Amino acid sequence: FTLKNAGFNAVVIMHPPFRYDLDGDYGQVEDYLRHAVIRNLKALDWISAYGGTDPERIATFGASFGAVIGCAVAALDERPKCHVIALAGGPLGEIIAGTRNRRIRRMVRREARRQEISPRELGFDLLAHIKTDPLAMARHVKPDNVAMCMGLFDRVVRPRYARSLWKA
């Protein structure tokens, strides 16, 4: 069974891993998010132009980071008629600072040590720099077009952050 055999056109968007540059500033986080959104919008351009794609049957699905980007796409582009957002939440600054994900936690601790602040303070600093945050994007999304999945035991996006997005 494949999506194609079921009559669906699908695009999988792979994003390069984020590498935090200790010589850079917090703006690099926002830049990475915006570039990811642009990649997704370009994929929508491509699939919309692809012969045989019914414009009334375009949808998005994203999990975790893909869902964060999916929130922005849902806010910015009306071509998808529905969105599935799985394991996302906000605010991103708090999620990043308080994650249990080892790789992200290492980056946060390294940067917090460099700045001589706590990881929690770093999270608050990030809040001021991240504009492509799902909570900020949610007010521009039609809630009737969204299905959201939360993970009760998610190690990155804890339930309280997913509930914040749901309420937004």
C-alpha positions as CSV (number, residue, x, y, z in Angstrom):
1,F,0.0,0.0,0.0
2,T,1.4,3.4,-1.0
3,L,-0.1,6.9,-0.9
4,K,0.2,7.0,-4.7
5,N,-1.9,3.8,-5.0
6,A,-4.5,5.4,-2.8
7,G,-4.7,8.5,-5.1
8,F,-2.5,10.9,-3.1
9,N,0.4,13.0,-4.2
10,A,2.9,13.4,-1.3
11,V,6.1,15.4,-0.7
12,V,8.5,14.6,2.1
13,I,10.5,17.6,3.2
14,M,13.8,16.9,4.9
15,H,15.4,19.7,6.9
16,P,19.1,19.9,7.5
17,P,20.0,19.5,11.2
18,F,20.3,22.8,13.1
19,R,23.8,23.6,14.2
20,Y,24.0,26.4,16.7
21,D,27.0,28.7,16.1
22,L,28.4,29.9,19.5
23,D,29.9,32.9,17.7
24,G,26.4,33.9,16.3
25,D,23.4,35.3,18.1
26,Y,19.9,34.1,18.8
27,G,18.8,35.4,15.4
28,Q,20.2,32.2,13.9
29,V,17.3,30.2,15.5
30,E,14.7,32.4,13.8
31,D,16.7,32.3,10.5
32,Y,16.6,28.5,10.6
33,L,12.9,28.4,11.3
34,R,12.1,30.9,8.4
35,H,14.3,28.9,6.0
36,A,12.4,25.8,6.9
37,V,9.0,27.5,6.3
38,I,10.3,28.8,2.9
39,R,11.3,25.2,2.0
40,N,7.8,24.0,2.8
41,L,6.1,26.8,0.9
42,K,8.3,26.0,-2.1
43,A,7.2,22.3,-1.8
44,L,3.6,23.6,-1.9
45,D,4.4,25.6,-5.0
46,W,5.8,22.5,-6.6
47,I,3.0,20.1,-5.7
48,S,0.4,22.7,-6.7
49,A,2.0,23.0,-10.2
50,Y,2.3,19.2,-10.5
51,G,-0.1,17.8,-13.0
52,G,-2.9,15.8,-11.4
53,T,-2.9,17.5,-8.1
54,D,-6.4,18.5,-7.0
55,P,-6.0,21.9,-5.4
56,E,-9.0,21.2,-3.2
57,R,-7.2,18.1,-1.7
58,I,-3.9,19.6,-0.6
59,A,-3.1,19.0,3.1
60,T,-0.1,19.1,5.4
61,F,1.2,16.8,8.1
62,G,4.1,17.6,10.4
63,A,5.4,16.0,13.6
64,S,7.6,17.7,16.2
65,F,9.8,20.2,14.3
66,G,7.7,19.5,11.1
67,A,4.6,20.5,13.1
68,V,6.2,23.7,14.3
69,I,6.8,24.6,10.7
70,G,3.4,23.3,9.7
71,C,1.8,25.9,12.1
72,A,3.6,28.6,10.2
73,V,2.6,27.2,6.8
74,A,-1.0,27.0,8.0
75,A,-0.9,30.6,9.0
76,L,0.8,31.8,5.8
77,D,-0.7,29.8,3.0
78,E,-4.4,29.0,2.2
79,R,-3.7,26.3,-0.4
80,P,-3.8,23.4,2.0
81,K,-7.3,22.7,3.0
82,C,-6.4,20.9,6.3
83,H,-3.4,20.4,8.5
84,V,-2.4,17.7,10.9
85,I,-0.1,19.0,13.6
86,A,1.5,16.3,15.8
87,L,3.7,16.8,18.9
88,A,4.0,20.6,18.6
89,G,3.6,23.4,21.1
90,G,4.8,26.7,22.4
91,P,6.4,28.9,23.3
92,L,9.5,27.6,21.6
93,G,11.9,29.4,23.8
94,E,10.6,27.6,26.9
95,I,10.5,24.2,25.0
96,I,14.1,24.6,23.8
97,A,15.3,25.7,27.3
98,G,13.5,22.9,29.2
99,T,13.8,20.0,26.7
100,R,14.8,16.5,27.8
101,N,16.3,15.9,24.3
102,R,20.0,15.3,24.9
103,R,21.3,17.0,21.8
104,I,19.3,20.2,22.3
105,R,19.9,20.2,26.0
106,R,23.7,20.1,25.3
107,M,23.4,23.1,23.0
108,V,21.3,25.0,25.6
109,R,23.7,24.3,28.5
110,R,26.7,25.2,26.4
111,E,25.2,28.6,25.3
112,A,23.9,29.3,28.9
113,R,27.4,28.7,30.3
114,R,29.0,30.9,27.7
115,Q,26.6,33.7,28.6
116,E,26.8,33.0,32.3
117,I,23.0,32.6,32.6
118,S,20.7,29.8,33.5
119,P,19.0,27.7,30.8
120,R,15.7,29.1,31.9
121,E,17.0,32.7,31.4
122,L,18.2,31.6,28.0
123,G,14.7,30.4,27.2
124,F,13.2,33.8,28.1
125,D,15.9,35.5,25.9
126,L,14.9,33.2,23.0
127,L,11.2,34.2,23.4
128,A,12.1,37.7,22.4
129,H,13.9,36.6,19.2
130,I,11.7,33.8,17.9
131,K,8.9,35.3,15.8
132,T,8.0,32.0,13.9
133,D,6.6,30.5,17.1
134,P,3.5,28.3,16.8
135,L,1.7,30.4,19.5
136,A,2.3,33.6,17.4
137,M,1.2,31.8,14.2
138,A,-1.9,30.1,15.7
139,R,-4.1,33.2,15.7
140,H,-3.8,33.3,11.9
141,V,-4.9,29.6,11.5
142,K,-8.5,28.5,10.9
143,P,-9.1,26.0,13.7
144,D,-11.7,24.1,11.7
145,N,-8.9,23.1,9.3
146,V,-6.6,21.6,12.0
147,A,-6.3,18.2,13.6
148,M,-3.8,18.2,16.5
149,C,-2.1,15.3,18.2
150,M,-0.4,15.7,21.6
151,G,2.0,13.2,23.2
152,L,1.5,12.7,26.9
153,F,5.0,11.4,27.3
154,D,6.8,13.5,24.7
155,R,10.3,14.3,25.9
156,V,10.6,17.5,23.9
157,V,7.2,19.1,23.8
158,R,5.6,18.5,27.2
159,P,1.8,18.4,27.4
160,R,1.5,21.9,28.9
161,Y,3.2,23.3,25.8
162,A,0.9,21.3,23.5
163,R,-2.1,22.5,25.5
164,S,-0.9,26.1,25.1
165,L,-0.9,25.7,21.3
166,W,-4.3,24.0,21.4
167,K,-5.7,27.0,23.3
168,A,-4.0,29.6,21.1
